Amino acid sequence: MTTSDLPPYLPIDPTTFDLIIIGTGLPASLISAASSAAGKSVLHLDPNPFYGSHFSSLSVPDLSSFLNSHSAPPSNTHDENLTLTTRPLFSDVEISNFAPEILDQHPRKFNIDLSGPRVLFCADKSIDLMLKSGASQYVEFKSVGASFVGDGDGKLWSVPDSRAAIFKDKTLSLLEKNQLMRFFKLVQEHLSNNESEESENGAKISTEDLERLFVEFLTKMKLPPKIKSFQNALGALIYPIYGQGELAQAFCRRAAVKGCIYVLRMPVISLLKDEDSGSYKGVRLASGQDIFSQKLVLDPSFTVPGPIVSAPCEQIQDSFQVLSLIDDKVKVARGICITKSSLKPDISNCLVFYPPRSLFPEQVTSIRVLQLSSNLAVCPSGMFVLYFSALCDEVNQGKKLLHAALNALLKLLVSGNAENSSTVQSEDTEDTEHVEPTLLWSALYIQELTKGQFESVSSTPMPDGNLNYNDLLDASEKLFQNMYPNEEFFPETSEPENSEEDAGLTLET
């Protein structure tokens, strides 16, 4: 985006802040809300016209544009200060539109997540933090009511959701049911003992076992392969109406209530440095205005090349070089489908697991699938959105996982309107074509994983490969505490804040 493309902006006033944040992804929005709640003056900028950055929920055209623009070669602006460079965080983007005439009828009725599949657990720290911060008043949730384990034969096995359901399950022997119940009892007693530090009675999982891979621990517990994917109870998983992007917006609203200033569609072209010390002192906006702050947090898509600083500035040079690193060893392969049929009749929202080696012998990681329907306001009525993802070490492995998952899902789809058919051919079988009349649109892509860094200039992490947000919340809290060690991350309030205090507040700038 060039300066001539920008809308006219009035100068930002004041010009000095405690903290400047670039990018409105969920970690950045958490830090913005926490810093504002701690009384810090915060300026929150985003070059995009929407909130959420890599954690956003977008329309089909906007999502396609975002993926393509963030998979392009690095670009930078030349400036006498510390130049900001963008790096591609997506690669091997494959977007297919099998029914443009149908999707064009509903251009703005989709809210597609960039970082799916992802859900919230009813009793995890994400919900606790939303309640503690007050962000929960801006988001509504619905439950994901069913969970299944899939196999390569196109079958889905229901995950029992209660003690009674386990013992009624006809696919488990009596011995397997007893093994499963013993495992659940051990976990329950371990959690109870952790909550009560003074308790020395009851079973606990050893430190050695806690450090094992979970699959290895389940094997040690002698659980048979077919019951190693049990993981939730009915209603334990929830999803935000209008998409995961609502979470970042909720925390942005909390920050705005506490005085944070938001400006969208405003790129930052360079960082300002102090001529004497060589340290960071502010940013230069694409509008030409210089804004100053003590601290800066960057979106993970930005890097600052190290070699542009002079010898007296070696410390800050090393800091910026840290921010330019990408963990090339682990990536996330992600896929999205829009369909006309559900994976299972009469099921609107569900979670499906494909355990390792369930789709092909070389499959070393599990594949997770989330199906969402129009009752979550993510797509028009009569359509469904499927998200699937898996961790991978390199691109080819990730693409093989995605295509195997896509073919397995297409086998499950109940045929709808035969006129809107599309042909999907597996990469691994050159002579086998299979016609699926329900697939309307798909996107497959590889996402880089980056970790947050705390230095003179900090960086927030990319969406990870987990189903929940716990690790991202921990990283955000750690970054905040490094910046402000004497401040509490969202202090407790004696009573809920009046939700009317932000009456009339909008997120449009």
C-alpha positions as a Python dict, from the first residue, in 0.01 Angstrom:
ca = {
    (1, 'M'): (0, 0, 0),
    (2, 'T'): (148, 333, -101),
    (3, 'T'): (90, 669, 59),
    (4, 'S'): (-131, 773, -233),
    (5, 'D'): (-360, 475, -167),
    (6, 'L'): (-425, 581, 191),
    (7, 'P'): (-740, 765, 294),
    (8, 'P'): (-686, 1113, 437),
    (9, 'Y'): (-597, 1096, 805),
    (10, 'L'): (-592, 1369, 1063),
    (11, 'P'): (-268, 1382, 1262),
    (12, 'I'): (-266, 1152, 1564),
    (13, 'D'): (-266, 1339, 1892),
    (14, 'P'): (-88, 1289, 2126),
    (15, 'T'): (233, 1190, 1949),
    (16, 'T'): (394, 1008, 2244),
    (17, 'F'): (270, 682, 2398),
    (18, 'D'): (391, 425, 2646),
    (19, 'L'): (336, 148, 2391),
    (20, 'I'): (277, 117, 2017),
    (21, 'I'): (140, -211, 1878),
    (22, 'I'): (136, -296, 1507),
    (23, 'G'): (-116, -562, 1406),
    (24, 'T'): (-444, -658, 1573),
    (25, 'G'): (-399, -1035, 1600),
    (26, 'L'): (-523, -1203, 1916),
    (27, 'P'): (-190, -1189, 2109),
    (28, 'A'): (-146, -822, 2014),
    (29, 'S'): (-505, -744, 2116),
    (30, 'L'): (-454, -920, 2450),
    (31, 'I'): (-142, -714, 2519),
    (32, 'S'): (-320, -396, 2413),
    (33, 'A'): (-615, -462, 2646),
    (34, 'A'): (-390, -565, 2937),
    (35, 'S'): (-161, -263, 2895),
    (36, 'S'): (-456, -24, 2873),
    (37, 'A'): (-609, -182, 3184),
    (38, 'A'): (-277, -122, 3362),
    (39, 'G'): (-302, 249, 3284),
    (40, 'K'): (-55, 260, 2994),
    (41, 'S'): (-115, 487, 2696),
    (42, 'V'): (-141, 265, 2388),
    (43, 'L'): (-158, 333, 2014),
    (44, 'H'): (-275, 25, 1822),
    (45, 'L'): (-217, 31, 1445),
    (46, 'D'): (-301, -211, 1167),
    (47, 'P'): (-226, -177, 794),
    (48, 'N'): (-532, -393, 718),
    (49, 'P'): (-889, -258, 693),
    (50, 'F'): (-1010, -521, 942),
    (51, 'Y'): (-928, -647, 1291),
    (52, 'G'): (-762, -977, 1372),
    (53, 'S'): (-463, -996, 1133),
    (54, 'H'): (-367, -1368, 1111),
    (55, 'F'): (-644, -1450, 1362),
    (56, 'S'): (-924, -1284, 1164),
    (57, 'S'): (-1246, -1417, 1012),
    (58, 'L'): (-1296, -1291, 657),
    (59, 'S'): (-1523, -1314, 357),
    (60, 'V'): (-1419, -1552, 79),
    (61, 'P'): (-1272, -1276, -146),
    (62, 'D'): (-1090, -1109, 145),
    (63, 'L'): (-948, -1439, 271),
    (64, 'S'): (-821, -1530, -77),
    (65, 'S'): (-661, -1188, -113),
    (66, 'F'): (-499, -1209, 232),
    (67, 'L'): (-349, -1554, 168),
    (68, 'N'): (-211, -1453, -170),
    (69, 'S'): (-67, -1123, -50),
    (70, 'H'): (102, -1286, 251),
    (71, 'S'): (258, -1560, 40),
    (72, 'A'): (428, -1308, -191),
    (73, 'P'): (805, -1241, -181),
    (74, 'P'): (925, -1005, 96),
    (75, 'S'): (878, -635, 41),
    (76, 'N'): (1035, -342, 219),
    (77, 'T'): (1043, 34, 216),
    (78, 'H'): (1372, 222, 206),
    (79, 'D'): (1420, 479, 479),
    (80, 'E'): (1710, 634, 663),
    (81, 'N'): (1584, 476, 985),
    (82, 'L'): (1523, 107, 1068),
    (83, 'T'): (1344, -35, 765),
    (84, 'L'): (1044, -262, 818),
    (85, 'T'): (1032, -568, 593),
    (86, 'T'): (734, -801, 546),
    (87, 'R'): (799, -1172, 520),
    (88, 'P'): (575, -1438, 362),
    (89, 'L'): (411, -1651, 630),
    (90, 'F'): (200, -1863, 393),
    (91, 'S'): (316, -2078, 103),
    (92, 'D'): (181, -2325, -153),
    (93, 'V'): (-160, -2161, -152),
    (94, 'E'): (-414, -2360, -358),
    (95, 'I'): (-756, -2196, -393),
    (96, 'S'): (-1031, -2364, -600),
    (97, 'N'): (-1376, -2224, -668),
    (98, 'F'): (-1604, -2501, -802),
    (99, 'A'): (-1929, -2305, -789),
    (100, 'P'): (-1866, -1930, -836),
    (101, 'E'): (-2227, -1872, -940),
    (102, 'I'): (-2343, -1996, -596),
    (103, 'L'): (-2081, -1817, -385),
    (104, 'D'): (-2133, -1490, -574),
    (105, 'Q'): (-2491, -1485, -445),
    (106, 'H'): (-2361, -1455, -88),
    (107, 'P'): (-2043, -1244, -107),
    (108, 'R'): (-2057, -1114, 251),
    (109, 'K'): (-2232, -1396, 436),
    (110, 'F'): (-1914, -1588, 508),
    (111, 'N'): (-1687, -1543, 811),
    (112, 'I'): (-1397, -1776, 736),
    (113, 'D'): (-1118, -1824, 993),
    (114, 'L'): (-760, -1790, 877),
    (115, 'S'): (-628, -2007, 1162),
    (116, 'G'): (-884, -2286, 1189),
    (117, 'P'): (-970, -2536, 1315),
    (118, 'R'): (-987, -2388, 1664),
    (119, 'V'): (-1235, -2412, 1951),
    (120, 'L'): (-1256, -2307, 2314),
    (121, 'F'): (-1297, -2548, 2602),
    (122, 'C'): (-1568, -2445, 2849),
    (123, 'A'): (-1337, -2470, 3150),
    (124, 'D'): (-1002, -2354, 3010),
    (125, 'K'): (-798, -2039, 3067),
    (126, 'S'): (-937, -1868, 2756),
    (127, 'I'): (-1282, -1845, 2912),
    (128, 'D'): (-1137, -1745, 3250),
    (129, 'L'): (-943, -1462, 3086),
    (130, 'M'): (-1242, -1337, 2889),
    (131, 'L'): (-1450, -1323, 3206),
    (132, 'K'): (-1169, -1161, 3406),
    (133, 'S'): (-1098, -895, 3143),
    (134, 'G'): (-1461, -817, 3057),
    (135, 'A'): (-1414, -918, 2693),
    (136, 'S'): (-1682, -1186, 2731),
    (137, 'Q'): (-1959, -926, 2707),
    (138, 'Y'): (-1875, -871, 2340),
    (139, 'V'): (-1881, -1236, 2224),
    (140, 'E'): (-2150, -1503, 2210),
    (141, 'F'): (-2079, -1874, 2182),
    (142, 'K'): (-2252, -2194, 2078),
    (143, 'S'): (-2148, -2548, 2153),
    (144, 'V'): (-1984, -2794, 1918),
    (145, 'G'): (-2205, -3084, 2011),
    (146, 'A'): (-2045, -3395, 1863),
    (147, 'S'): (-1701, -3552, 1829),
    (148, 'F'): (-1592, -3837, 1603),
    (149, 'V'): (-1287, -4040, 1513),
    (150, 'G'): (-1246, -4101, 1139),
    (151, 'D'): (-1068, -4367, 938),
    (152, 'G'): (-953, -4413, 580),
    (153, 'D'): (-1261, -4617, 487),
    (154, 'G'): (-1495, -4321, 509),
    (155, 'K'): (-1638, -4409, 850),
    (156, 'L'): (-1690, -4190, 1157),
    (157, 'W'): (-1692, -4340, 1503),
    (158, 'S'): (-1881, -4143, 1768),
    (159, 'V'): (-1687, -4043, 2080),
    (160, 'P'): (-1889, -4140, 2391),
    (161, 'D'): (-1965, -3828, 2594),
    (162, 'S'): (-2048, -3966, 2939),
    (163, 'R'): (-1982, -4262, 3173),
    (164, 'A'): (-2314, -4416, 3071),
    (165, 'A'): (-2236, -4372, 2701),
    (166, 'I'): (-1901, -4546, 2743),
    (167, 'F'): (-2061, -4856, 2896),
    (168, 'K'): (-2337, -4858, 2633),
    (169, 'D'): (-2084, -4842, 2350),
    (170, 'K'): (-2092, -5174, 2163),
    (171, 'T'): (-1755, -5117, 1990),
    (172, 'L'): (-1562, -5151, 2319),
    (173, 'S'): (-1511, -5472, 2512),
    (174, 'L'): (-1571, -5480, 2886),
    (175, 'L'): (-1194, -5486, 2945),
    (176, 'E'): (-1144, -5178, 2724),
    (177, 'K'): (-1422, -4993, 2905),
    (178, 'N'): (-1259, -5065, 3241),
    (179, 'Q'): (-919, -4953, 3109),
    (180, 'L'): (-1070, -4628, 2988),
    (181, 'M'): (-1248, -4557, 3315),
    (182, 'R'): (-926, -4623, 3511),
    (183, 'F'): (-745, -4376, 3290),
    (184, 'F'): (-1013, -4107, 3345),
    (185, 'K'): (-1002, -4169, 3720),
    (186, 'L'): (-623, -4125, 3725),
    (187, 'V'): (-644, -3795, 3540),
    (188, 'Q'): (-926, -3672, 3765),
    (189, 'E'): (-732, -3757, 4082),
    (190, 'H'): (-416, -3595, 3943),
    (191, 'L'): (-602, -3270, 3869),
    (192, 'S'): (-768, -3276, 4212),
    (193, 'N'): (-432, -3321, 4384),
    (194, 'N'): (-281, -3033, 4185),
    (195, 'E'): (-561, -2803, 4295),
    (196, 'S'): (-502, -2895, 4659),
    (197, 'E'): (-128, -2854, 4722),
    (198, 'E'): (-156, -2985, 5078),
    (199, 'S'): (-311, -3313, 4967),
    (200, 'E'): (-67, -3603, 4961),
    (201, 'N'): (-321, -3880, 4905),
    (202, 'G'): (-457, -4006, 4578),
    (203, 'A'): (-292, -4092, 4249),
    (204, 'K'): (-72, -3851, 4060),
    (205, 'I'): (87, -3873, 3718),
    (206, 'S'): (465, -3878, 3753),
    (207, 'T'): (683, -3595, 3625),
    (208, 'E'): (844, -3838, 3383),
    (209, 'D'): (506, -3929, 3236),
    (210, 'L'): (402, -3564, 3211),
    (211, 'E'): (705, -3500, 2992),
    (212, 'R'): (625, -3789, 2757),
    (213, 'L'): (444, -3751, 2430),
    (214, 'F'): (74, -3796, 2503),
    (215, 'V'): (45, -4089, 2261),
    (216, 'E'): (335, -4262, 2438),
    (217, 'F'): (169, -4209, 2775),
    (218, 'L'): (-157, -4360, 2647),
    (219, 'T'): (38, -4661, 2521),
    (220, 'K'): (198, -4700, 2862),
    (221, 'M'): (-151, -4693, 3015),
    (222, 'K'): (-229, -4992, 2785),
    (223, 'L'): (-516, -4819, 2610),
    (224, 'P'): (-596, -4991, 2278),
    (225, 'P'): (-550, -4775, 1964),
    (226, 'K'): (-922, -4727, 1898),
    (227, 'I'): (-982, -4545, 2229),
    (228, 'K'): (-678, -4318, 2227),
    (229, 'S'): (-870, -4023, 2084),
    (230, 'F'): (-1135, -3973, 2352),
    (231, 'Q'): (-1102, -3611, 2456),
    (232, 'N'): (-1421, -3424, 2543),
    (233, 'A'): (-1771, -3435, 2682),
    (234, 'L'): (-2088, -3309, 2515),
    (235, 'G'): (-2094, -2931, 2524),
    (236, 'A'): (-1735, -2908, 2645),
    (237, 'L'): (-1634, -2734, 2322),
    (238, 'I'): (-1769, -2393, 2219),
    (239, 'Y'): (-1718, -2165, 1922),
    (240, 'P'): (-1779, -1788, 1887),
    (241, 'I'): (-2069, -1677, 1670),
    (242, 'Y'): (-1937, -1492, 1361),
    (243, 'G'): (-1599, -1666, 1382),
    (244, 'Q'): (-1275, -1667, 1577),
    (245, 'G'): (-1200, -1312, 1463),
    (246, 'E'): (-1456, -1195, 1719),
    (247, 'L'): (-1211, -1279, 2000),
    (248, 'A'): (-948, -1028, 1885),
    (249, 'Q'): (-1216, -764, 1834),
    (250, 'A'): (-1352, -824, 2185),
    (251, 'F'): (-1015, -750, 2343),
    (252, 'C'): (-971, -448, 2114),
    (253, 'R'): (-1300, -313, 2247),
    (254, 'R'): (-1177, -357, 2605),
    (255, 'A'): (-859, -172, 2517),
    (256, 'A'): (-1057, 110, 2352),
    (257, 'V'): (-1274, 144, 2663),
    (258, 'K'): (-955, 197, 2866),
    (259, 'G'): (-825, 468, 2632),
    (260, 'C'): (-634, 282, 2361),
    (261, 'I'): (-639, 462, 2024),
    (262, 'Y'): (-704, 249, 1713),
    (263, 'V'): (-611, 336, 1355),
    (264, 'L'): (-674, 86, 1074),
    (265, 'R'): (-545, 108, 715),
    (266, 'M'): (-228, 273, 844),
    (267, 'P'): (102, 106, 748),
    (268, 'V'): (420, 178, 941),
    (269, 'I'): (711, 227, 702),
    (270, 'S'): (1004, 240, 943),
    (271, 'L'): (1116, 251, 1303),
    (272, 'L'): (1286, 558, 1445),
    (273, 'K'): (1614, 528, 1634),
    (274, 'D'): (1792, 758, 1871),
    (275, 'E'): (2103, 895, 1700),
    (276, 'D'): (2314, 882, 2015),
    (277, 'S'): (2222, 541, 2160),
    (278, 'G'): (2091, 371, 1847),
    (279, 'S'): (1790, 247, 2043),
    (280, 'Y'): (1430, 242, 1928),
    (281, 'K'): (1231, 560, 1995),
    (282, 'G'): (925, 554, 1766),
    (283, 'V'): (767, 477, 1428),
    (284, 'R'): (712, 660, 1102),
    (285, 'L'): (364, 614, 958),
    (286, 'A'): (281, 593, 589),
    (287, 'S'): (101, 925, 635),
    (288, 'G'): (443, 1078, 711),
    (289, 'Q'): (380, 1142, 1081),
    (290, 'D'): (636, 1035, 1342),
    (291, 'I'): (495, 881, 1662),
    (292, 'F'): (711, 811, 1968),
    (293, 'S'): (689, 545, 2235),
    (294, 'Q'): (895, 365, 2497),
    (295, 'K'): (804, 15, 2371),
    (296, 'L'): (692, -145, 2047),
    (297, 'V'): (517, -475, 1967),
    (298, 'L'): (522, -597, 1606),
    (299, 'D'): (294, -827, 1409),
    (300, 'P'): (481, -1150, 1319),
    (301, 'S'): (475, -1062, 949),
    (302, 'F'): (725, -779, 1007),
    (303, 'T'): (1101, -801, 1046),
    (304, 'V'): (1375, -543, 1081),
    (305, 'P'): (1696, -624, 889),
    (306, 'G'): (1997, -618, 1118),
    (307, 'P'): (2278, -494, 892),
    (308, 'I'): (2142, -141, 856),
    (309, 'V'): (2261, -16, 1196),
    (310, 'S'): (2609, 116, 1267),
    (311, 'A'): (2873, -27, 1497),
    (312, 'P'): (2771, 162, 1816),
    (313, 'C'): (2426, -1, 1785),
    (314, 'E'): (2529, -368, 1801),
    (315, 'Q'): (2292, -445, 2087),
    (316, 'I'): (1981, -331, 1905),
    (317, 'Q'): (2107, -494, 1583),
    (318, 'D'): (2122, -830, 1758),
    (319, 'S'): (1774, -771, 1896),
    (320, 'F'): (1625, -709, 1552),
    (321, 'Q'): (1801, -1010, 1404),
    (322, 'V'): (1627, -1229, 1660),
    (323, 'L'): (1292, -1104, 1531),
    (324, 'S'): (1374, -1207, 1175),
    (325, 'L'): (1405, -1577, 1257),
    (326, 'I'): (1140, -1831, 1150),
    (327, 'D'): (1120, -2181, 1288),
    (328, 'D'): (1156, -2375, 963),
    (329, 'K'): (1138, -2713, 1133),
    (330, 'V'): (765, -2707, 1210),
    (331, 'K'): (480, -2574, 1000),
    (332, 'V'): (101, -2600, 1005),
    (333, 'A'): (-79, -2738, 701),
    (334, 'R'): (-430, -2587, 690),
    (335, 'G'): (-731, -2651, 471),
    (336, 'I'): (-1077, -2494, 434),
    (337, 'C'): (-1381, -2627, 244),
    (338, 'I'): (-1724, -2482, 180),
    (339, 'T'): (-1978, -2756, 115),
    (340, 'K'): (-2350, -2804, 56),
    (341, 'S'): (-2373, -3109, 282),
    (342, 'S'): (-2279, -3215, 632),
    (343, 'L'): (-2017, -3480, 704),
    (344, 'K'): (-2290, -3666, 892),
    (345, 'P'): (-2666, -3631, 848),
    (346, 'D'): (-2845, -3424, 1112),
    (347, 'I'): (-2512, -3299, 1257),
    (348, 'S'): (-2448, -2925, 1226),
    (349, 'N'): (-2129, -2862, 1424),
    (350, 'C'): (-1878, -3133, 1505),
    (351, 'L'): (-1514, -3219, 1557),
    (352, 'V'): (-1341, -3509, 1379),
    (353, 'F'): (-1000, -3662, 1453),
    (354, 'Y'): (-796, -3870, 1212),
    (355, 'P'): (-530, -4039, 1429),
    (356, 'P'): (-178, -4105, 1297),
    (357, 'R'): (-164, -4371, 1021),
    (358, 'S'): (-543, -4373, 986),
    (359, 'L'): (-533, -4229, 631),
    (360, 'F'): (-199, -4357, 498),
    (361, 'P'): (96, -4547, 650),
    (362, 'E'): (334, -4246, 654),
    (363, 'Q'): (88, -4021, 841),
    (364, 'V'): (281, -3937, 1160),
    (365, 'T'): (57, -3662, 1299),
    (366, 'S'): (-314, -3644, 1370),
    (367, 'I'): (-544, -3439, 1150),
    (368, 'R'): (-818, -3238, 1317),
    (369, 'V'): (-1136, -3133, 1138),
    (370, 'L'): (-1399, -2885, 1253),
    (371, 'Q'): (-1735, -2859, 1076),
    (372, 'L'): (-1944, -2545, 1134),
    (373, 'S'): (-2288, -2455, 1005),
    (374, 'S'): (-2497, -2144, 944),
    (375, 'N'): (-2626, -2143, 1304),
    (376, 'L'): (-2287, -1995, 1398),
    (377, 'A'): (-2322, -1719, 1134),
    (378, 'V'): (-2012, -1832, 945),
    (379, 'C'): (-2189, -1923, 619),
    (380, 'P'): (-2529, -1897, 446),
    (381, 'S'): (-2809, -2136, 538),
    (382, 'G'): (-2772, -2475, 376),
    (383, 'M'): (-2393, -2459, 364),
    (384, 'F'): (-2113, -2580, 591),
    (385, 'V'): (-1752, -2472, 650),
    (386, 'L'): (-1488, -2739, 717),
    (387, 'Y'): (-1148, -2657, 867),
    (388, 'F'): (-870, -2913, 889),
    (389, 'S'): (-505, -2891, 992),
    (390, 'A'): (-198, -3095, 1083),
    (391, 'L'): (158, -3020, 1193),
    (392, 'C'): (427, -3098, 938),
    (393, 'D'): (804, -3075, 906),
    (394, 'E'): (813, -2960, 546),
    (395, 'V'): (587, -2847, 264),
    (396, 'N'): (552, -3174, 70),
    (397, 'Q'): (457, -3363, 384),
    (398, 'G'): (199, -3096, 467),
    (399, 'K'): (47, -3105, 119),
    (400, 'K'): (17, -3484, 134),
    (401, 'L'): (-162, -3459, 469),
    (402, 'L'): (-402, -3196, 334),
    (403, 'H'): (-492, -3390, 20),
    (404, 'A'): (-541, -3712, 217),
    (405, 'A'): (-771, -3530, 459),
    (406, 'L'): (-962, -3363, 177),
    (407, 'N'): (-1025, -3695, 1),
    (408, 'A'): (-1133, -3858, 329),
    (409, 'L'): (-1378, -3575, 396),
    (410, 'L'): (-1522, -3587, 46),
    (411, 'K'): (-1605, -3953, 97),
    (412, 'L'): (-1817, -3856, 396),
    (413, 'L'): (-2014, -3575, 242),
    (414, 'V'): (-2375, -3651, 167),
    (415, 'S'): (-2448, -3565, -194),
    (416, 'G'): (-2666, -3259, -233),
    (417, 'N'): (-2731, -3084, -562),
    (418, 'A'): (-2576, -3305, -834),
    (419, 'E'): (-2565, -3012, -1076),
    (420, 'N'): (-2299, -2833, -871),
    (421, 'S'): (-2049, -3113, -893),
    (422, 'S'): (-1672, -3090, -887),
    (423, 'T'): (-1401, -3341, -961),
    (424, 'V'): (-1127, -3397, -706),
    (425, 'Q'): (-829, -3607, -793),
    (426, 'S'): (-583, -3728, -532),
    (427, 'E'): (-218, -3637, -586),
    (428, 'D'): (-122, -3993, -503),
    (429, 'T'): (-353, -4170, -752),
    (430, 'E'): (-322, -4054, -1110),
    (431, 'D'): (-598, -4275, -1251),
    (432, 'T'): (-868, -4235, -985),
    (433, 'E'): (-1117, -3950, -1007),
    (434, 'H'): (-1398, -3902, -773),
    (435, 'V'): (-1692, -3678, -823),
    (436, 'E'): (-1823, -3487, -526),
    (437, 'P'): (-2126, -3270, -597),
    (438, 'T'): (-2118, -3090, -263),
    (439, 'L'): (-1777, -2918, -266),
    (440, 'L'): (-1820, -2550, -357),
    (441, 'W'): (-1482, -2396, -265),
    (442, 'S'): (-1155, -2498, -106),
    (443, 'A'): (-826, -2348, 9),
    (444, 'L'): (-513, -2542, 103),
    (445, 'Y'): (-201, -2368, 236),
    (446, 'I'): (107, -2408, 452),
    (447, 'Q'): (154, -2165, 740),
    (448, 'E'): (487, -2086, 899),
    (449, 'L'): (516, -2103, 1276),
    (450, 'T'): (686, -1814, 1455),
    (451, 'K'): (731, -1764, 1825),
    (452, 'G'): (691, -1435, 2008),
    (453, 'Q'): (1013, -1258, 2105),
    (454, 'F'): (1083, -1005, 2376),
    (455, 'E'): (1365, -763, 2299),
    (456, 'S'): (1394, -386, 2254),
    (457, 'V'): (1124, -442, 1994),
    (458, 'S'): (892, -735, 2069),
    (459, 'S'): (707, -966, 1831),
    (460, 'T'): (383, -1162, 1876),
    (461, 'P'): (350, -1528, 1766),
    (462, 'M'): (165, -1670, 1469),
    (463, 'P'): (-135, -1901, 1526),
    (464, 'D'): (-1, -2236, 1646),
    (465, 'G'): (-113, -2586, 1555),
    (466, 'N'): (-317, -2644, 1871),
    (467, 'L'): (-691, -2680, 1889),
    (468, 'N'): (-715, -2430, 2177),
    (469, 'Y'): (-552, -2097, 2265),
    (470, 'N'): (-370, -2189, 2587),
    (471, 'D'): (-13, -2165, 2456),
    (472, 'L'): (-87, -1838, 2277),
    (473, 'L'): (-234, -1692, 2595),
    (474, 'D'): (72, -1800, 2792),
    (475, 'A'): (302, -1640, 2533),
    (476, 'S'): (102, -1316, 2540),
    (477, 'E'): (107, -1300, 2919),
    (478, 'K'): (481, -1368, 2928),
    (479, 'L'): (548, -1090, 2677),
    (480, 'F'): (335, -848, 2880),
    (481, 'Q'): (512, -938, 3204),
    (482, 'N'): (851, -891, 3040),
    (483, 'M'): (749, -542, 2933),
    (484, 'Y'): (575, -452, 3259),
    (485, 'P'): (708, -680, 3537),
    (486, 'N'): (535, -479, 3812),
    (487, 'E'): (190, -488, 3654),
    (488, 'E'): (-72, -763, 3677),
    (489, 'F'): (-201, -920, 3358),
    (490, 'F'): (-566, -808, 3379),
    (491, 'P'): (-612, -727, 3749),
    (492, 'E'): (-916, -867, 3926),
    (493, 'T'): (-1208, -628, 3963),
    (494, 'S'): (-1442, -632, 4262),
    (495, 'E'): (-1749, -625, 4040),
    (496, 'P'): (-1818, -651, 3667),
    (497, 'E'): (-1771, -330, 3477),
    (498, 'N'): (-2083, -167, 3336),
    (499, 'S'): (-2117, -287, 2980),
    (500, 'E'): (-2275, 48, 2897),
    (501, 'E'): (-1953, 237, 2962),
    (502, 'D'): (-1857, 186, 2597),
    (503, 'A'): (-2201, 279, 2463),
    (504, 'G'): (-2159, 426, 2120),
    (505, 'L'): (-1803, 296, 2088),
    (506, 'T'): (-1721, 163, 1743),
    (507, 'L'): (-1418, -18, 1613),
    (508, 'E'): (-1415, 173, 1289),
    (509, 'T'): (-1152, 446, 1270),
}
